[in-house]
Amino acid sequence: MKKINKTVLLVFSVVILAALIRVWGVNFGLPQLYHADESNKISIAQKMFKTGDLNPHYFKKPTLFIYLNALLYIPYYKLGEILGVFKNPNDISYPITLTMGVGYSALPTSVLMARLLSVAFSTATIPFIFSIGQRLSKKTSVGLLAALFLAVSPTHVMLSREITENAFQVFFMTIVVWASLRLYEEGKTIDYIIAGVATGLTISSKYPGVLIVIVPICAHFLRSEFKKGITDIRIYYTLFLAPITFLATTPFALLDYKKFLEDTLFEVDHYATGHPGMEGNSLVWYLTYAWGTSALIYLFALLEIVRGLYTRSKNIILLSVFPVVHFVFIISFVVRNDRTLLPLTPMLFVLSASFIVYIWRHFLGNRIVIGLFASLVIISLFQPIMKTYQEGVRLTTPDSRVTSMAWIEEHVPVGSRVALEAYAPFVNPDTFFVVPVGVMINYEPDWYVEQKIDYLVFGHGMYGRFYLDPERYKNEITRYNTLFEYEQFELIQLFNDAGYEVRIYQVDHSDS
């Protein structure tokens, strides 16, 4: 009984640690909205609540995440009504979006509510990771170490603070793996059902989540011979429930199939053809990113996969299938980023923990080996903890988008025509005539003069991405340099607070 209580206490401690880390900085940027997707997702959820129209009219991502956010507005509105803040649903104001990554919310509490929902799903993943690790190895230490790895993972922490689908996908995906391990070991019908429903919810969080279906399939056939497995009707429960659950939670994939096909095909084309600043050398980029965030943890996971193949451990092989298949899948695309790597990280953390505990027990009598390995384990934890800490400090430190917004309000004449680039500071459209241009080089310098633009506001989140890869984007850099050096454009303010650069140019119309 003492052992159970101690384990529960330790798991609970890791859960609390994970929650605290994720809550730290969850209010980043507010009332500005820096993330390119948050304004849109908030607006769709609010519109559903206000109008009762459950069709999101947006399918670049599935809709489960949006429905969950829309449901939150019921208690949110009721509380606001009791406090006298809201008299009718239309009092909940939509966020203002000027261009990509430039938004503003007059109701920061609505943003915090949605971000905290992501935090909740992210944190709820921890106990399942513990259970998977414990079930994989029959050792509590593996589950606890895997849970700790996920709790401090810089990738998981960062993406858990956003109003995006990522934390939801990982949560449901983890349940699929958890049920699949149970299915493999015990063969209970309920686990086939759980795996099927959770697979559908994973797909309804992000479309590529469909790959997780290979885990219950592999679990089923690892447990049974092929001939026996193919006739066992329970695997068809899983395969039937997955699409049914997906359609139940993304129903307008059928009800508005034309828009659904249009948006999903656009997203596929987007990842296949490119996204400025997130494209090219996918394999090298992912390996470099992994090495720079949790190097030894991923290395230990790779060694455990090799050990599992060598020893023919079905448990390890089962847990390795999805990370391997998913990694092969994502490196085939031109676009690469941290959120596409995220889904394979929880299972890699479990595999890594399994390898660490195996080495620890295997060489327990050798003090030198254990001492060296213990040092490596400490180092393996130190790197992601430091990365997560640095990211938290960055998020909680006001950057140039805050200081430059205040400067514009104070120094730029009311009514000035301001050309605004993506990821620049928010410029109040009630005070200034804002011309959102997305990417400033979309237009030649003369265009800005002809349009009587008074100020150009550049955001490093847009123009800076091109300078990071001068070979690939040499044409774009040349065009930006032309703007920066144009004789009628004078750089009047350069902000670089917290490492984020904002440039403000004034246009000289004296010769016009």
Stockholm file with secondary structure:
# STOCKHOLM 1.0

chainA/1-512         MKKINKTVLLVFSVVILAALIRVWGVNFGLPQLYHADESNKISIAQKMFKTGDLNPHYFKKPTLFIYLNALLYIPYYKLGEILGVFKNPNDISYPITLTMGVGYSALPTSVLMARLLSVAFSTATIPFIFSIGQRLSKKTSVGLLAALFLAVSPTHVMLSREITENAFQVFFMTIVVWASLRLYEEGKTIDYIIAGVATGLTISSKYPGVLIVIVPICAHFLRSEFKKGITDIRIYYTLFLAPITFLATTPFALLDYKKFLEDTLFEVDHYATGHPGMEGNSLVWYLTYAWGTSALIYLFALLEIVRGLYTRSKNIILLSVFPVVHFVFIISFVVRNDRTLLPLTPMLFVLSASFIVYIWRHFLGNRIVIGLFASLVIISLFQPIMKTYQEGVRLTTPDSRVTSMAWIEEHVPVGSRVALEAYAPFVNPDTFFVVPVGVMINYEPDWYVEQKIDYLVFGHGMYGRFYLDPERYKNEITRYNTLFEYEQFELIQLFNDAGYEVRIYQVDHSDS
#=GR chainA/1-512 SS CHHHHHHHHHHHHHHHHHHHHHHTTTTTTTTEECSTTHHHHHHHHHHHHHHCCCCCSCCSSCSHHHHHHHHHHHHHHHHHHHTTSCSSGGGSCCCEEEETTEEECSCHHHHHHHHHHHHHHHHHHHHHHHHHHHHHHSCHHHHHHHHHHHHHCHHHHHHHSSSSSHHHHHHHHHHHHHHHHHHHHHCCHHHHHHHHHHHHHHHTTCGGGGGGGHHHHHHHHHHSCHHHHHHCTHHHHHHHHHHHHHHHHSTHHHHTHHHHHHHHHHHHHHHHHCCTTSBSCHHHHHHHHHHHHHHHHHHHHHHHHHHHHHHTCHHHHHHHHHHHHHHHHHTTSSBCCHHHHGGGHHHHHHHHHHHHHHHHHHTTTCHHHHHHHHHHHHHHHHHHHHHHHHHHHHHHSCCHHHHHHHHHHHHSCTTCEEEEETTSCCCCTTTSEEEEEESGGGSCHHHHHHTTCCEEEEEHHHHHHHHTSTTTTHHHHHHHHHHHHCTTEEEEEEECGGGCCEEEEEECCTTC
#=GC SS_cons         CHHHHHHHHHHHHHHHHHHHHHHTTTTTTTTEECSTTHHHHHHHHHHHHHHCCCCCSCCSSCSHHHHHHHHHHHHHHHHHHHTTSCSSGGGSCCCEEEETTEEECSCHHHHHHHHHHHHHHHHHHHHHHHHHHHHHHSCHHHHHHHHHHHHHCHHHHHHHSSSSSHHHHHHHHHHHHHHHHHHHHHCCHHHHHHHHHHHHHHHTTCGGGGGGGHHHHHHHHHHSCHHHHHHCTHHHHHHHHHHHHHHHHSTHHHHTHHHHHHHHHHHHHHHHHCCTTSBSCHHHHHHHHHHHHHHHHHHHHHHHHHHHHHHTCHHHHHHHHHHHHHHHHHTTSSBCCHHHHGGGHHHHHHHHHHHHHHHHHHTTTCHHHHHHHHHHHHHHHHHHHHHHHHHHHHHHSCCHHHHHHHHHHHHSCTTCEEEEETTSCCCCTTTSEEEEEESGGGSCHHHHHHTTCCEEEEEHHHHHHHHTSTTTTHHHHHHHHHHHHCTTEEEEEEECGGGCCEEEEEECCTTC
//
